[in-house]
Amino acid sequence: MNSYEQKQADKKERYESRSESLKEKSSAMFKVGSDALKEIPFGQPMMPDHHSYKSDKAYRGRAVGKIEKSFEINDKAAHYARKAESVGKGGISSDDPDAVVKLKKKLGGLERMQVTMKSMNAQARKNKEEKPCPTWQLSNNNANIRTVTKRIKDLEDKKNMEVREEVVTDLYTMREDLEDNRILFIFEGKPEDEVRSILKSHGFRWSPNRSAWVRQLTANGRYSTNRVISKLDELSV
């Protein structure tokens, strides 16, 4: 397991742990609310004219409120369970140090599929039978081959990429982290609304783990970085 795969496994474990913790909290709160309602004699109505009406109403309200809150917490537990289930299912990430190897393996499978489909169609034509693989299927697979081929080239080019020199101003520090595959903008404290708006509009997002505003280190990322630097420098004038 490489470093990226370990991070993914750790993330999945955190989501699962959070989900289980919320489920336990939900169950406990539901039990408290349900047990409180059980203390009310079956079928006992609320009596507006009785001196205990206000306290009875408040008691029932708290019990029902806990049950309703338990449902909300259970929904959150389900949310984190879904997030845990989705980890690692988003395809081959460019952050994965083994991405090129995995993409080449995927490319090999796609190319073999293309050859097989063409061979099957050729045999069908020879036998004057209907083609088993329609044209759109070959076109789609060929498009996937081109996409994966381009991703491999882009990632291999990135390995030879020269890291841009760090930019340091009174407002921010911008640096590139080739190993983390990220461009980072670092500020002392929380930046002003206008600064955050500029960063967000150019695809940068706050990363608590890195204590920086980041986006992937790509050609588009570098273009956006230049735009951000230009706009932030205008603010500093």
Kinemage of the C-alpha trace (Angstrom):
@kinemage 1
@onewidth
@group {chain A} dominant
@subgroup {mainchain}
@vectorlist {calphas} color= white
{ca met a 1} P 0.000 0.000 0.000
{ca asn a 2} L 1.519 3.327 -1.083
{ca ser a 3} L 1.168 6.651 0.763
{ca tyr a 4} L -1.930 7.709 -1.197
{ca glu a 5} L -3.663 4.372 -0.656
{ca gln a 6} L -2.854 4.611 3.061
{ca lys a 7} L -4.427 8.088 3.198
{ca gln a 8} L -7.518 6.728 1.479
{ca ala a 9} L -7.712 3.826 3.916
{ca asp a 10} L -7.317 6.212 6.859
{ca lys a 11} L -10.038 8.473 5.456
{ca lys a 12} L -12.397 5.527 5.017
{ca glu a 13} L -11.708 4.424 8.598
{ca arg a 14} L -12.408 7.954 9.918
{ca tyr a 15} L -15.726 8.106 8.092
{ca glu a 16} L -16.712 4.644 9.325
{ca ser a 17} L -15.738 5.510 12.888
{ca arg a 18} L -17.710 8.765 12.715
{ca ser a 19} L -20.740 6.917 11.349
{ca glu a 20} L -20.634 4.279 14.099
{ca ser a 21} L -20.216 6.927 16.790
{ca leu a 22} L -23.243 8.839 15.506
{ca lys a 23} L -25.300 5.653 15.278
{ca glu a 24} L -24.576 4.896 18.932
{ca lys a 25} L -25.445 8.459 19.918
{ca ser a 26} L -28.672 8.281 17.911
{ca ser a 27} L -29.694 4.988 19.511
{ca ala a 28} L -28.957 6.265 23.006
{ca met a 29} L -30.929 9.461 22.461
{ca phe a 30} L -33.870 7.573 20.939
{ca lys a 31} L -33.933 5.268 23.984
{ca val a 32} L -33.934 8.197 26.406
{ca gly a 33} L -36.844 9.825 24.566
{ca ser a 34} L -38.766 6.573 24.232
{ca asp a 35} L -38.231 5.622 27.900
{ca ala a 36} L -39.484 9.047 28.953
{ca leu a 37} L -42.676 8.619 26.931
{ca lys a 38} L -43.213 5.175 28.443
{ca glu a 39} L -43.473 6.835 31.857
{ca ile a 40} L -46.701 8.493 30.721
{ca pro a 41} L -49.673 6.174 31.394
{ca phe a 42} L -51.021 4.735 28.126
{ca gly a 43} L -53.791 6.886 26.701
{ca gln a 44} L -53.406 9.646 29.269
{ca pro a 45} L -54.494 12.912 27.613
{ca met a 46} L -53.049 16.336 28.307
{ca met a 47} L -55.337 18.395 30.556
{ca pro a 48} L -55.079 22.143 29.821
{ca asp a 49} L -57.000 23.074 32.972
{ca his a 50} L -54.866 20.989 35.319
{ca his a 51} L -52.087 22.616 37.351
{ca ser a 52} L -49.553 20.137 35.910
{ca tyr a 53} L -50.375 20.990 32.285
{ca lys a 54} L -47.286 23.150 31.626
{ca ser a 55} L -44.831 20.723 33.169
{ca asp a 56} L -46.545 17.769 31.438
{ca lys a 57} L -46.357 19.558 28.078
{ca ala a 58} L -42.683 20.433 28.601
{ca tyr a 59} L -41.903 16.834 29.630
{ca arg a 60} L -43.543 15.403 26.527
{ca gly a 61} L -41.875 18.051 24.348
{ca arg a 62} L -38.422 17.157 25.640
{ca ala a 63} L -39.052 13.453 25.082
{ca val a 64} L -40.328 13.941 21.546
{ca gly a 65} L -37.490 16.391 20.868
{ca lys a 66} L -34.904 13.785 21.789
{ca ile a 67} L -36.520 11.253 19.462
{ca glu a 68} L -36.591 13.784 16.603
{ca lys a 69} L -32.951 14.694 17.311
{ca ser a 70} L -32.044 10.997 17.225
{ca phe a 71} L -33.450 10.834 13.681
{ca glu a 72} L -31.313 13.825 12.633
{ca ile a 73} L -28.191 12.211 14.101
{ca asn a 74} L -29.008 8.940 12.376
{ca asp a 75} L -29.218 10.802 9.055
{ca lys a 76} L -25.716 12.168 9.701
{ca ala a 77} L -24.514 8.643 10.476
{ca ala a 78} L -25.902 7.470 7.133
{ca his a 79} L -24.170 10.426 5.413
{ca tyr a 80} L -20.757 9.386 6.769
{ca ala a 81} L -21.449 5.748 5.952
{ca arg a 82} L -22.052 6.755 2.315
{ca lys a 83} L -18.850 8.824 2.302
{ca ala a 84} L -16.909 5.827 3.634
{ca glu a 85} L -18.422 3.617 0.945
{ca ser a 86} L -17.425 6.069 -1.806
{ca val a 87} L -13.752 6.321 -0.771
{ca gly a 88} L -11.519 4.813 -3.422
{ca lys a 89} L -14.291 4.480 -5.991
{ca gly a 90} L -13.659 7.701 -7.867
{ca gly a 91} L -11.283 6.166 -10.384
{ca ile a 92} L -7.498 6.564 -10.530
{ca ser a 93} L -6.473 9.776 -8.789
{ca ser a 94} L -3.614 11.933 -10.058
{ca asp a 95} L -2.525 12.179 -6.400
{ca asp a 96} L -1.722 8.465 -6.392
{ca pro a 97} L 2.066 8.013 -6.852
{ca asp a 98} L 1.287 4.794 -8.739
{ca ala a 99} L -1.236 6.503 -11.007
{ca val a 100} L 0.857 6.073 -14.177
{ca val a 101} L 1.336 2.358 -13.543
{ca lys a 102} L -2.371 1.878 -12.875
{ca leu a 103} L -3.373 3.958 -15.900
{ca lys a 104} L -1.055 1.968 -18.180
{ca lys a 105} L -2.651 -1.218 -16.906
{ca lys a 106} L -6.079 0.271 -17.599
{ca leu a 107} L -4.938 1.408 -21.053
{ca gly a 108} L -3.737 -2.097 -21.867
{ca gly a 109} L -7.167 -3.492 -20.996
{ca leu a 110} L -8.938 -0.915 -23.153
{ca glu a 111} L -6.649 -1.567 -26.111
{ca arg a 112} L -7.151 -5.328 -25.825
{ca met a 113} L -10.901 -4.767 -25.702
{ca gln a 114} L -10.718 -2.646 -28.865
{ca val a 115} L -8.786 -5.346 -30.729
{ca thr a 116} L -11.224 -8.019 -29.533
{ca met a 117} L -14.306 -6.047 -30.594
{ca lys a 118} L -12.848 -5.328 -34.035
{ca ser a 119} L -11.944 -8.991 -34.461
{ca met a 120} L -15.450 -10.078 -33.468
{ca asn a 121} L -17.004 -7.662 -35.963
{ca ala a 122} L -14.630 -8.768 -38.708
{ca gln a 123} L -15.571 -12.400 -38.115
{ca ala a 124} L -19.262 -11.480 -38.161
{ca arg a 125} L -18.868 -9.686 -41.508
{ca lys a 126} L -17.047 -12.711 -42.900
{ca asn a 127} L -19.948 -14.923 -41.832
{ca lys a 128} L -22.452 -12.331 -43.063
{ca glu a 129} L -23.831 -11.964 -39.546
{ca glu a 130} L -24.863 -8.903 -37.567
{ca lys a 131} L -21.965 -7.139 -35.868
{ca pro a 132} L -21.905 -8.032 -32.132
{ca cys a 133} L -20.161 -4.758 -31.234
{ca pro a 134} L -21.983 -1.627 -32.484
{ca thr a 135} L -20.041 1.340 -33.841
{ca trp a 136} L -20.848 3.518 -30.816
{ca gln a 137} L -19.256 0.934 -28.504
{ca leu a 138} L -15.991 1.013 -30.430
{ca ser a 139} L -16.115 4.827 -30.599
{ca asn a 140} L -16.661 5.149 -26.852
{ca asn a 141} L -13.864 2.729 -26.048
{ca asn a 142} L -11.542 4.533 -28.462
{ca ala a 143} L -12.384 7.843 -26.764
{ca asn a 144} L -11.510 6.270 -23.402
{ca ile a 145} L -8.189 5.112 -24.870
{ca arg a 146} L -7.386 8.673 -25.968
{ca thr a 147} L -8.374 10.083 -22.563
{ca val a 148} L -6.245 7.612 -20.610
{ca thr a 149} L -3.306 8.079 -23.026
{ca lys a 150} L -3.451 11.856 -22.478
{ca arg a 151} L -3.615 11.442 -18.688
{ca ile a 152} L -0.532 9.228 -18.768
{ca lys a 153} L 1.360 11.794 -20.854
{ca asp a 154} L 0.283 14.652 -18.575
{ca leu a 155} L 1.390 12.776 -15.462
{ca glu a 156} L 4.703 11.736 -16.996
{ca asp a 157} L 5.312 15.349 -18.052
{ca lys a 158} L 4.533 16.465 -14.509
{ca lys a 159} L 7.313 14.234 -13.165
{ca asn a 160} L 9.765 16.311 -15.181
{ca met a 161} L 8.124 19.577 -14.159
{ca glu a 162} L 10.327 22.185 -12.519
{ca val a 163} L 8.845 23.490 -9.291
{ca arg a 164} L 8.089 27.183 -9.475
{ca glu a 165} L 10.056 29.407 -7.148
{ca glu a 166} L 8.184 30.313 -3.980
{ca val a 167} L 6.487 33.713 -4.004
{ca val a 168} L 6.482 35.602 -0.701
{ca thr a 169} L 4.675 38.911 -0.120
{ca asp a 170} L 3.344 40.796 2.893
{ca leu a 171} L -0.097 39.319 2.154
{ca tyr a 172} L 0.587 35.701 1.185
{ca thr a 173} L 3.064 32.959 0.396
{ca met a 174} L 2.573 30.868 -2.731
{ca arg a 175} L 4.428 27.618 -3.161
{ca glu a 176} L 4.212 24.458 -5.241
{ca asp a 177} L 4.450 21.037 -3.637
{ca leu a 178} L 5.274 18.490 -6.329
{ca glu a 179} L 5.069 15.528 -3.951
{ca asp a 180} L 1.635 16.563 -2.680
{ca asn a 181} L 0.557 17.582 -6.203
{ca arg a 182} L -0.759 20.901 -4.899
{ca ile a 183} L -0.380 24.649 -5.333
{ca leu a 184} L -0.691 26.407 -1.974
{ca phe a 185} L -1.541 29.953 -0.927
{ca ile a 186} L -0.669 30.518 2.725
{ca phe a 187} L -1.834 33.486 4.808
{ca glu a 188} L -1.228 34.670 8.340
{ca gly a 189} L -4.668 34.261 9.839
{ca lys a 190} L -7.946 34.245 7.952
{ca pro a 191} L -7.814 36.328 4.742
{ca glu a 192} L -10.371 39.048 4.035
{ca asp a 193} L -13.642 38.271 2.243
{ca glu a 194} L -12.379 39.779 -1.023
{ca val a 195} L -9.241 37.649 -0.917
{ca arg a 196} L -11.214 34.478 -0.227
{ca ser a 197} L -13.583 35.350 -3.063
{ca ile a 198} L -10.651 35.643 -5.489
{ca leu a 199} L -9.236 32.290 -4.381
{ca lys a 200} L -12.580 30.488 -4.613
{ca ser a 201} L -13.392 31.935 -8.042
{ca his a 202} L -10.136 30.441 -9.343
{ca gly a 203} L -10.675 26.959 -7.966
{ca phe a 204} L -8.741 27.200 -4.703
{ca arg a 205} L -10.259 25.612 -1.613
{ca trp a 206} L -9.324 25.809 2.048
{ca ser a 207} L -7.442 22.734 3.284
{ca pro a 208} L -7.444 22.468 7.097
{ca asn a 209} L -4.830 19.692 6.975
{ca arg a 210} L -2.412 21.907 5.062
{ca ser a 211} L -3.469 25.233 6.649
{ca ala a 212} L -3.536 26.668 3.137
{ca trp a 213} L -5.754 27.404 0.137
{ca val a 214} L -4.973 24.746 -2.466
{ca arg a 215} L -5.734 23.253 -5.851
{ca gln a 216} L -4.069 20.539 -7.906
{ca leu a 217} L -0.726 21.286 -9.514
{ca thr a 218} L -1.697 21.266 -13.196
{ca ala a 219} L -1.267 23.574 -16.172
{ca asn a 220} L -4.718 25.006 -15.495
{ca gly a 221} L -3.816 25.319 -11.829
{ca arg a 222} L -0.726 27.326 -12.705
{ca tyr a 223} L -2.732 29.581 -15.012
{ca ser a 224} L -5.237 30.234 -12.218
{ca thr a 225} L -2.357 30.856 -9.818
{ca asn a 226} L -1.025 33.612 -12.068
{ca arg a 227} L -4.493 35.175 -12.160
{ca val a 228} L -4.790 35.019 -8.377
{ca ile a 229} L -1.322 36.518 -7.864
{ca ser a 230} L -2.165 39.359 -10.240
{ca lys a 231} L -5.415 40.167 -8.437
{ca leu a 232} L -3.948 39.832 -4.941
{ca asp a 233} L -1.012 42.065 -5.881
{ca glu a 234} L -3.497 44.708 -7.079
{ca leu a 235} L -5.098 44.650 -3.636
{ca ser a 236} L -1.734 45.247 -2.010
{ca val a 237} L -0.927 48.347 -4.087
